[in-house]
């Protein structure tokens, strides 16, 4: 008899929820939300680009577990002693959020193999867990599956060109092969899988001085240092606050829909205007500087979110000004921790 046939999970029980990449930017906020909901949360991260500081505050919570593990290796959850009290052999895993993937812009070259392995083997291993436990699985794909962004909004039915042998292919095509693996497993093994294609996200815990720019703007503005834009005055992007994205992910997981769904903000923001807004909100004397775009950075298209609005009644509710104020408050509260990063960047 397979394990899935033996599992006993009753209505009202705490769900066992696994989050791969749970110590990352979005993953840690998702873990926060799930822990507060009362679920038993198993965070798996190899800290390739995740940060222990992101989930340190959760380590003492009785319904949170951290496994330092590389999901590109096969995994048997019953072998981890720290999970014994979750009774996984008896109760299984109800939900898997698969977010794991290195996301560094400046250090992209250093993580090419990790990115490739995570998108291929890591996704297969998460799917094998979902198959074994008959779990629901949600995969966080990316807007990069559409290729270079155009002028209009991108729909889920759009099939953009992706360079599958270029230097970014381990990430861009990697997200595509992950989607292929997920839909193939879903058809073959009748697994309840879901896909969210995430556009650009900002918020507390986003990596500093890694080419993401928004968190750098806040810290440098507070220090009255130049705000650096890797591009020109025309550089524009979509921006969605991380709490809205987490709400979107949990809405998708809780629904009967499979997607794929675009998850982001359909409005266009010019980074030069955004930098000026941060300078004003912080009362900073900083100036704005423009530099050449980083080699693996490119403008992304804007999401058409009409499908997720229609199916799940989701749309971003946190305004840009509110989101930026939340980021500023976070950076102010963590300046002692973040200041060495700013000083290292200035050297």
C-alpha positions, 0 to 999 in steps of 0.5 A: 500500500502506498503511503498516500493511501495510509495517510489520515488527515482530518478537517480541522487538523493543522496542514503540513505545508512545505515551502522550498526556497522559504528563506528567500525574499518572497519565500520568507514572507510566505512562511510568515503568513502560513505560520500565522495561519496556524499551518505546520510550515517546513521551510527548505533552503540551501541558502544559495541566495536565501538568508537565515536572517529572513526566517530567524524570527520564526525559528522558535515558533512551534509550527515552523521547521527549517531544513538546510537542504539542496532540493536538487538532491532527492529527499525523504522527509521521514529521515529528518528527526526534526519533523518527527512530531509532524507525523508525516508518515501518518498525515503526509504533506498537504501543500507544497509551495515550490519557490526555490531558485537562485535569483541574484542579478549581479552574481548570476554567473556564479549560480548558473549550475545551481539555477539549472539543477534547481529548475530541472532536478529540484522541480522533479523532486518536488513533483515526486513528493507531491505525487507520493503524498498526493499534495497540492503543488504551486510553482512560482514561475516568472515573467521571463517565460514570455521573453523580452517585454514589449510595450503592451500588457502580457496575457497568459496565452502569449508565447514569447521568444526565449533564447534557450542557449543564451547566458540567461537560459538556465533561468529563463528556459529553466522556468519554462522546463519547470512548467513543462514538468509540472503540467506533464506530471499533472496530466500523467499522475493527476496531481493538483498543480498550479502555476503563478508567473510572478512579475517584479516584486519589492518589499522588505528583505529583498537583496541589497546591492544585487541589481534590484535597485528598489531596496538600494534606493531606500538605504542609500537615501537614508544615508544621503548617498547617490541612488544608482539606476542601471539604465536611463530615464526611460527604464520602467518596470512593473512593481508589486508589493510582496504582501500582495504577491503572498496573498495571490499565491495563497489564493491560487493554492486555495482555489480549484484553478491551475493557472497559469496566472500572471501575478503582479501589478499591471501599472508601469513605473519609471525608476527615475520617478520612483527614486525621486519619490523615495528621496522625498519620503526620506527627506534625503539630500541624495542625487540620482546617478545612471549607470550601464545596465547589468549584463543580465538585467533587462526591462520586463513587460507588464502583466495583464492580470484580468484572468486572476481578477476574474477567476480569483478576485485578486488584484494588488491593493497596497499602493506604491506610496504605502509599500515604499513607506513600509520598506523605509520603516523596515530599513530604519528598524534594521539599519544596524544590520544593513549598514555594513552592506552599504559601507561595503558597497561604497568601497 
